[in-house]
Amino acid sequence: MKKLIESVVLASNLSKTLIYSLEYRMLYGLSKSLSYFVEPPTRERNPELLRHLGEGVVALHRQDGRNVAEGIYPFDVVKPRDFRGHLGNLPLLFTDSLKISRRRRLNLKRDFESEPENVPDYLKRNYHFQTDGYFSAESARLYEHQVEVLFSGTAAPMRRMLIKLLKDKFTLTRPLRILELGAGTGAATSDFAKSFRVLSYTVSDVSEDYLKLARMRTPNGPFDFVQGPAEALPFADASFDLVFSVFLFHELPRSVREEVLRETFRVLAPGGIIGICDSIQRDDDPKLNIVLETFPKDYHEPFYKDYTLWDASSALKHTGFSEVSSNHQLLSKYWVGRKP
Ligand SMILES: C[S@@+](CC[C@H](N)C(=O)[O-])C[C@H]1O[C@@H](n2cnc3c(N)ncnc32)[C@H](O)[C@@H]1O
């Protein structure tokens, strides 16, 4: 039975990879055909690198299948969602890809009709050169689709690998008070909620528009939505058992990353657990260093290079966390630790 589950998950994940890779090729082809006006992203043509990435994608999807078969998370998390929404996004994705390529060509990093208010200054920018940065309903609608196109349909399984590391390292069987930081549109939220026993689940992000979509997608359940920056959390000391984030830390200046660690430590109860999923870093997989160099230029990520050199394990220990451990898979890296 386990083998069957693993094969079904592998087939389902590979078909998603095929669809998103085709969409990437179409979007890339569009920018390329108009490259007199706009700048397509860098396209790696090194066959050895592509083979290495391809093997990594298959290994990730296989691990996702093993995780489902072993009950780390339920089969439900790999089911395809919202096929009609996916199709409906495509025309918007095409037009937005040209706007993104235009910003890339003109190096427009703060291209807003009206600047976002009540957010830290370092965030007032078009991350990924995306329209409105993280601050509009339109950007929220396209965000997850754009990320999956960028990662060829591997973003969701990469997020889920944090659940595996958390369960491998800690006993998390009692009902938990969970806080998710930088949750965005809730891409990881329902997968995490289905994988743990949840007493309460606070979903937080600095973007009101992203959080609105996260709320719409998870209308039922123990969820609570709180807008605000992760470096200044409006929660009492010791109020959570698990605090985690996905793809948040590489967006932050180093000093803010360390403030977020301190805030996380403060709001965790003694014995509470931190989990982080983010990009791999320099030399985690030397063959992929080239990808870490082109990504922040193509997708306007001003703090990414510094992030790839940041010693997160030392920062966690320096903040006070113990039992810190880390691993990485494909393009993502994971850290967990405990507040003593
Ligand atoms: C790359 S997205 C990741 C979203 C989601 N976790 C995912 O897995 O797709 C980064 C998210 O972090 C949020 N963010 C950026 N800086 C933040 C901060 N200082 N505090 C809280 N959220 C922040 C953004 O609004 C955005 O939703």
Ligand as a Chemical Component Dictionary entry (heavy atoms), coordinates in Angstrom:
data_LIG
# 
_chem_comp.id                   LIG 
_chem_comp.type                 NON-POLYMER 
_chem_comp.pdbx_formal_charge   0 
_chem_comp.three_letter_code    LIG 
# 
loop_
_chem_comp_atom.comp_id 
_chem_comp_atom.atom_id 
_chem_comp_atom.alt_atom_id 
_chem_comp_atom.type_symbol 
_chem_comp_atom.charge 
_chem_comp_atom.model_Cartn_x 
_chem_comp_atom.model_Cartn_y 
_chem_comp_atom.model_Cartn_z 
_chem_comp_atom.pdbx_ordinal 
LIG C1  C1  C 0  8.162 35.049 -0.340 1  
LIG S1  S1  S 1  6.676 35.384 0.487  2  
LIG C2  C2  C 0  6.327 33.858 1.341  3  
LIG C3  C3  C 0  4.858 33.680 1.603  4  
LIG C4  C4  C 0  4.447 32.288 2.083  5  
LIG N1  N1  N 0  5.007 32.002 3.368  6  
LIG C5  C5  C 0  4.840 31.212 1.099  7  
LIG O1  O1  O 0  5.326 30.178 1.526  8  
LIG O2  O2  O -1 4.623 31.409 -0.091 9  
LIG C6  C6  C 0  7.197 36.411 1.785  10 
LIG C7  C7  C 0  6.036 36.883 2.638  11 
LIG O3  O3  O 0  6.581 37.528 3.783  12 
LIG C8  C8  C 0  5.864 38.707 4.035  13 
LIG N2  N2  N 0  6.784 39.578 4.745  14 
LIG C9  C9  C 0  7.868 40.216 4.255  15 
LIG N3  N3  N 0  8.474 40.889 5.234  16 
LIG C10 C10 C 0  7.768 40.657 6.366  17 
LIG C11 C11 C 0  7.913 41.069 7.724  18 
LIG N4  N4  N 0  8.907 41.853 8.104  19 
LIG N5  N5  N 0  7.002 40.631 8.613  20 
LIG C12 C12 C 0  5.986 39.822 8.235  21 
LIG N6  N6  N 0  5.794 39.415 6.972  22 
LIG C13 C13 C 0  6.683 39.829 6.056  23 
LIG C14 C14 C 0  5.409 39.206 2.686  24 
LIG O4  O4  O 0  4.284 40.052 2.785  25 
LIG C15 C15 C 0  5.106 37.884 1.969  26 
LIG O5  O5  O 0  3.789 37.493 2.167  27 
# 
loop_
_chem_comp_bond.comp_id 
_chem_comp_bond.atom_id_1 
_chem_comp_bond.atom_id_2 
_chem_comp_bond.value_order 
_chem_comp_bond.pdbx_ordinal 
LIG C1  S1  SING 1  
LIG S1  C2  SING 2  
LIG S1  C6  SING 3  
LIG C2  C3  SING 4  
LIG C3  C4  SING 5  
LIG C4  N1  SING 6  
LIG C4  C5  SING 7  
LIG C5  O1  DOUB 8  
LIG C5  O2  SING 9  
LIG C6  C7  SING 10 
LIG C7  O3  SING 11 
LIG C7  C15 SING 12 
LIG O3  C8  SING 13 
LIG C8  N2  SING 14 
LIG C8  C14 SING 15 
LIG N2  C9  SING 16 
LIG N2  C13 SING 17 
LIG C9  N3  DOUB 18 
LIG N3  C10 SING 19 
LIG C10 C11 SING 20 
LIG C10 C13 DOUB 21 
LIG C11 N4  SING 22 
LIG C11 N5  DOUB 23 
LIG N5  C12 SING 24 
LIG C12 N6  DOUB 25 
LIG N6  C13 SING 26 
LIG C14 O4  SING 27 
LIG C14 C15 SING 28 
LIG C15 O5  SING 29 
# 
